[in-house]
Amino acid sequence: MKITSLLLVLIIALVLGPLKLLEAASNDNWKLVCKKDDDPRSCHIEQRIFLNKKVDGEQKQVGRLLNISVFYTGKDERKPFIIFQLPLGVDLQAGMALQIDKSAELKAPFAKCTNDGCEVRSLMTRELLDQLKKGTTLKVGFRPHGVERTMVVNVDLMGFTRAFSWLD
């Protein structure tokens, strides 16, 4: 009897568990990532945007276009920090531009490039954080090296406020 009950619970968990994961994945673009399960200070939220391309008649993911990570930094006074990671090959001189909905465009220099890509890093102002929480679309602009035209990636801000609240 106990084994039957245990099997039933496991079957329900296996059937319902993936449904909840799919539901969360389809509704939220912002994910909580923690290095240690028992340490909320090891957590950040992120959104990854991939480049999809038609290959042999099928849509395939061919590379990461943008990764945005938001977390708190500091021991005594915690401050929100943001990192934009773009692919290698961007025009470092031009920097990156960002705009939330119809607000003023902000420009930012690249801080460094690693094997994972080129990064813009910054403490977040209260104004920027409020705009991200209230906004619907974040536009991230950059130029590939040797190209005059700016490439713009639209980032969906749906779920940002809820995800950011997980860091508090």
ZANUFI-380758 format. One record per residue (C-alpha): x, z negated, y; residue number from 1; residue in three letters. Coordinates in nm, 3 decimals. Layout:
BEGIN
<pt east="X" up="Z" north="Y" n="NUM" res="ALA"/>
...
***
This chain:
BEGIN
<pt east="0.000" up="0.000" north="0.000" n="1" res="MET"/>
<pt east="0.278" up="-0.090" north="0.247" n="2" res="LYS"/>
<pt east="0.469" up="0.227" north="0.159" n="3" res="ILE"/>
<pt east="0.157" up="0.439" north="0.218" n="4" res="THR"/>
<pt east="0.101" up="0.278" north="0.559" n="5" res="SER"/>
<pt east="0.465" up="0.328" north="0.651" n="6" res="LEU"/>
<pt east="0.451" up="0.694" north="0.547" n="7" res="LEU"/>
<pt east="0.134" up="0.744" north="0.752" n="8" res="LEU"/>
<pt east="0.298" up="0.594" north="1.061" n="9" res="VAL"/>
<pt east="0.605" up="0.815" north="1.011" n="10" res="LEU"/>
<pt east="0.392" up="1.128" north="0.972" n="11" res="ILE"/>
<pt east="0.193" up="1.048" north="1.287" n="12" res="ILE"/>
<pt east="0.516" up="0.980" north="1.477" n="13" res="ALA"/>
<pt east="0.666" up="1.307" north="1.357" n="14" res="LEU"/>
<pt east="0.356" up="1.504" north="1.454" n="15" res="VAL"/>
<pt east="0.279" up="1.334" north="1.787" n="16" res="LEU"/>
<pt east="0.638" up="1.267" north="1.897" n="17" res="GLY"/>
<pt east="0.732" up="1.632" north="1.950" n="18" res="PRO"/>
<pt east="0.402" up="1.696" north="2.130" n="19" res="LEU"/>
<pt east="0.485" up="1.434" north="2.391" n="20" res="LYS"/>
<pt east="0.834" up="1.575" north="2.437" n="21" res="LEU"/>
<pt east="0.695" up="1.926" north="2.482" n="22" res="LEU"/>
<pt east="0.438" up="1.801" north="2.730" n="23" res="GLU"/>
<pt east="0.701" up="1.619" north="2.937" n="24" res="ALA"/>
<pt east="0.939" up="1.914" north="2.924" n="25" res="ALA"/>
<pt east="0.676" up="2.161" north="3.040" n="26" res="SER"/>
<pt east="0.554" up="1.948" north="3.333" n="27" res="ASN"/>
<pt east="0.878" up="1.812" north="3.478" n="28" res="ASP"/>
<pt east="1.182" up="2.008" north="3.582" n="29" res="ASN"/>
<pt east="1.375" up="1.691" north="3.668" n="30" res="TRP"/>
<pt east="1.516" up="1.498" north="3.373" n="31" res="LYS"/>
<pt east="1.657" up="1.147" north="3.346" n="32" res="LEU"/>
<pt east="1.999" up="1.138" north="3.177" n="33" res="VAL"/>
<pt east="2.172" up="0.809" north="3.087" n="34" res="CYS"/>
<pt east="2.521" up="0.764" north="2.944" n="35" res="LYS"/>
<pt east="2.429" up="0.419" north="2.811" n="36" res="LYS"/>
<pt east="2.074" up="0.333" north="2.704" n="37" res="ASP"/>
<pt east="2.102" up="-0.029" north="2.816" n="38" res="ASP"/>
<pt east="2.262" up="0.040" north="3.156" n="39" res="ASP"/>
<pt east="2.035" up="0.194" north="3.424" n="40" res="PRO"/>
<pt east="2.340" up="0.233" north="3.654" n="41" res="ARG"/>
<pt east="2.475" up="0.496" north="3.412" n="42" res="SER"/>
<pt east="2.171" up="0.717" north="3.477" n="43" res="CYS"/>
<pt east="2.119" up="1.021" north="3.696" n="44" res="HIS"/>
<pt east="1.843" up="1.277" north="3.734" n="45" res="ILE"/>
<pt east="1.915" up="1.644" north="3.707" n="46" res="GLU"/>
<pt east="1.769" up="1.988" north="3.706" n="47" res="GLN"/>
<pt east="1.947" up="2.280" north="3.542" n="48" res="ARG"/>
<pt east="1.864" up="2.639" north="3.618" n="49" res="ILE"/>
<pt east="1.982" up="2.910" north="3.384" n="50" res="PHE"/>
<pt east="2.027" up="3.282" north="3.432" n="51" res="LEU"/>
<pt east="1.802" up="3.478" north="3.199" n="52" res="ASN"/>
<pt east="1.854" up="3.844" north="3.127" n="53" res="LYS"/>
<pt east="1.690" up="4.103" north="2.907" n="54" res="LYS"/>
<pt east="1.923" up="4.176" north="2.615" n="55" res="VAL"/>
<pt east="1.811" up="4.420" north="2.345" n="56" res="ASP"/>
<pt east="1.453" up="4.397" north="2.472" n="57" res="GLY"/>
<pt east="1.444" up="4.013" north="2.463" n="58" res="GLU"/>
<pt east="1.486" up="3.756" north="2.741" n="59" res="GLN"/>
<pt east="1.803" up="3.559" north="2.669" n="60" res="LYS"/>
<pt east="1.975" up="3.275" north="2.849" n="61" res="GLN"/>
<pt east="2.313" up="3.413" north="2.952" n="62" res="VAL"/>
<pt east="2.455" up="3.132" north="3.164" n="63" res="GLY"/>
<pt east="2.401" up="2.831" north="3.388" n="64" res="ARG"/>
<pt east="2.329" up="2.924" north="3.747" n="65" res="LEU"/>
<pt east="2.283" up="2.584" north="3.909" n="66" res="LEU"/>
<pt east="2.295" up="2.218" north="3.812" n="67" res="ASN"/>
<pt east="2.175" up="1.950" north="4.054" n="68" res="ILE"/>
<pt east="2.247" up="1.583" north="3.982" n="69" res="SER"/>
<pt east="2.122" up="1.287" north="4.184" n="70" res="VAL"/>
<pt east="2.233" up="0.929" north="4.128" n="71" res="PHE"/>
<pt east="2.318" up="0.606" north="4.306" n="72" res="TYR"/>
<pt east="2.676" up="0.522" north="4.391" n="73" res="THR"/>
<pt east="2.833" up="0.197" north="4.514" n="74" res="GLY"/>
<pt east="2.843" up="-0.154" north="4.371" n="75" res="LYS"/>
<pt east="2.737" up="-0.375" north="4.662" n="76" res="ASP"/>
<pt east="2.519" up="-0.130" north="4.850" n="77" res="GLU"/>
<pt east="2.374" up="0.145" north="4.635" n="78" res="ARG"/>
<pt east="2.347" up="0.481" north="4.811" n="79" res="LYS"/>
<pt east="2.193" up="0.804" north="4.679" n="80" res="PRO"/>
<pt east="2.442" up="1.080" north="4.605" n="81" res="PHE"/>
<pt east="2.382" up="1.448" north="4.517" n="82" res="ILE"/>
<pt east="2.598" up="1.708" north="4.344" n="83" res="ILE"/>
<pt east="2.523" up="2.081" north="4.336" n="84" res="PHE"/>
<pt east="2.724" up="2.261" north="4.070" n="85" res="GLN"/>
<pt east="2.740" up="2.641" north="4.093" n="86" res="LEU"/>
<pt east="2.921" up="2.887" north="3.869" n="87" res="PRO"/>
<pt east="3.284" up="2.983" north="3.914" n="88" res="LEU"/>
<pt east="3.332" up="3.290" north="4.129" n="89" res="GLY"/>
<pt east="3.140" up="3.177" north="4.437" n="90" res="VAL"/>
<pt east="3.277" up="3.250" north="4.785" n="91" res="ASP"/>
<pt east="3.433" up="2.915" north="4.873" n="92" res="LEU"/>
<pt east="3.482" up="3.009" north="5.240" n="93" res="GLN"/>
<pt east="3.109" up="3.074" north="5.288" n="94" res="ALA"/>
<pt east="3.007" up="2.740" north="5.135" n="95" res="GLY"/>
<pt east="2.653" up="2.666" north="5.026" n="96" res="MET"/>
<pt east="2.328" up="2.658" north="5.223" n="97" res="ALA"/>
<pt east="2.014" up="2.468" north="5.139" n="98" res="LEU"/>
<pt east="1.663" up="2.458" north="5.279" n="99" res="GLN"/>
<pt east="1.363" up="2.250" north="5.176" n="100" res="ILE"/>
<pt east="1.038" up="2.436" north="5.233" n="101" res="ASP"/>
<pt east="1.045" up="2.549" north="5.598" n="102" res="LYS"/>
<pt east="1.286" up="2.282" north="5.729" n="103" res="SER"/>
<pt east="1.610" up="2.367" north="5.906" n="104" res="ALA"/>
<pt east="1.882" up="2.520" north="5.690" n="105" res="GLU"/>
<pt east="2.177" up="2.293" north="5.608" n="106" res="LEU"/>
<pt east="2.527" up="2.420" north="5.530" n="107" res="LYS"/>
<pt east="2.776" up="2.242" north="5.308" n="108" res="ALA"/>
<pt east="3.134" up="2.314" north="5.201" n="109" res="PRO"/>
<pt east="3.246" up="2.320" north="4.840" n="110" res="PHE"/>
<pt east="3.438" up="2.006" north="4.746" n="111" res="ALA"/>
<pt east="3.613" up="2.130" north="4.431" n="112" res="LYS"/>
<pt east="3.604" up="2.372" north="4.143" n="113" res="CYS"/>
<pt east="3.662" up="2.280" north="3.777" n="114" res="THR"/>
<pt east="3.615" up="2.467" north="3.451" n="115" res="ASN"/>
<pt east="3.245" up="2.375" north="3.474" n="116" res="ASP"/>
<pt east="3.192" up="2.534" north="3.816" n="117" res="GLY"/>
<pt east="3.224" up="2.472" north="4.189" n="118" res="CYS"/>
<pt east="3.067" up="2.163" north="4.344" n="119" res="GLU"/>
<pt east="2.913" up="2.053" north="4.669" n="120" res="VAL"/>
<pt east="2.901" up="1.670" north="4.678" n="121" res="ARG"/>
<pt east="2.745" up="1.444" north="4.937" n="122" res="SER"/>
<pt east="2.588" up="1.111" north="5.010" n="123" res="LEU"/>
<pt east="2.221" up="1.175" north="5.079" n="124" res="MET"/>
<pt east="2.075" up="1.089" north="5.415" n="125" res="THR"/>
<pt east="1.737" up="0.919" north="5.428" n="126" res="ARG"/>
<pt east="1.602" up="1.237" north="5.589" n="127" res="GLU"/>
<pt east="1.723" up="1.461" north="5.305" n="128" res="LEU"/>
<pt east="1.589" up="1.224" north="5.041" n="129" res="LEU"/>
<pt east="1.249" up="1.212" north="5.213" n="130" res="ASP"/>
<pt east="1.238" up="1.592" north="5.236" n="131" res="GLN"/>
<pt east="1.320" up="1.625" north="4.865" n="132" res="LEU"/>
<pt east="1.043" up="1.377" north="4.778" n="133" res="LYS"/>
<pt east="0.781" up="1.550" north="4.997" n="134" res="LYS"/>
<pt east="0.894" up="1.909" north="4.943" n="135" res="GLY"/>
<pt east="0.782" up="2.172" north="4.696" n="136" res="THR"/>
<pt east="1.079" up="2.412" north="4.691" n="137" res="THR"/>
<pt east="1.450" up="2.368" north="4.755" n="138" res="LEU"/>
<pt east="1.633" up="2.693" north="4.827" n="139" res="LYS"/>
<pt east="2.004" up="2.694" north="4.743" n="140" res="VAL"/>
<pt east="2.202" up="2.983" north="4.890" n="141" res="GLY"/>
<pt east="2.553" up="3.095" north="4.803" n="142" res="PHE"/>
<pt east="2.754" up="3.415" north="4.791" n="143" res="ARG"/>
<pt east="2.939" up="3.545" north="4.489" n="144" res="PRO"/>
<pt east="3.302" up="3.617" north="4.584" n="145" res="HIS"/>
<pt east="3.343" up="3.960" north="4.740" n="146" res="GLY"/>
<pt east="2.971" up="4.006" north="4.806" n="147" res="VAL"/>
<pt east="2.822" up="3.998" north="5.157" n="148" res="GLU"/>
<pt east="2.464" up="3.923" north="5.053" n="149" res="ARG"/>
<pt east="2.362" up="3.561" north="4.994" n="150" res="THR"/>
<pt east="2.204" up="3.482" north="4.659" n="151" res="MET"/>
<pt east="1.916" up="3.230" north="4.680" n="152" res="VAL"/>
<pt east="1.803" up="3.012" north="4.391" n="153" res="VAL"/>
<pt east="1.461" up="2.848" north="4.422" n="154" res="ASN"/>
<pt east="1.449" up="2.497" north="4.279" n="155" res="VAL"/>
<pt east="1.110" up="2.347" north="4.197" n="156" res="ASP"/>
<pt east="1.082" up="1.995" north="4.340" n="157" res="LEU"/>
<pt east="0.777" up="1.907" north="4.129" n="158" res="MET"/>
<pt east="0.855" up="1.578" north="3.956" n="159" res="GLY"/>
<pt east="1.150" up="1.488" north="4.180" n="160" res="PHE"/>
<pt east="0.986" up="1.181" north="4.333" n="161" res="THR"/>
<pt east="0.881" up="1.042" north="3.996" n="162" res="ARG"/>
<pt east="1.222" up="1.113" north="3.843" n="163" res="ALA"/>
<pt east="1.404" up="0.956" north="4.139" n="164" res="PHE"/>
<pt east="1.192" up="0.641" north="4.104" n="165" res="SER"/>
<pt east="1.342" up="0.598" north="3.752" n="166" res="TRP"/>
<pt east="1.677" up="0.534" north="3.919" n="167" res="LEU"/>
<pt east="1.549" up="0.234" north="4.120" n="168" res="ASP"/>
***
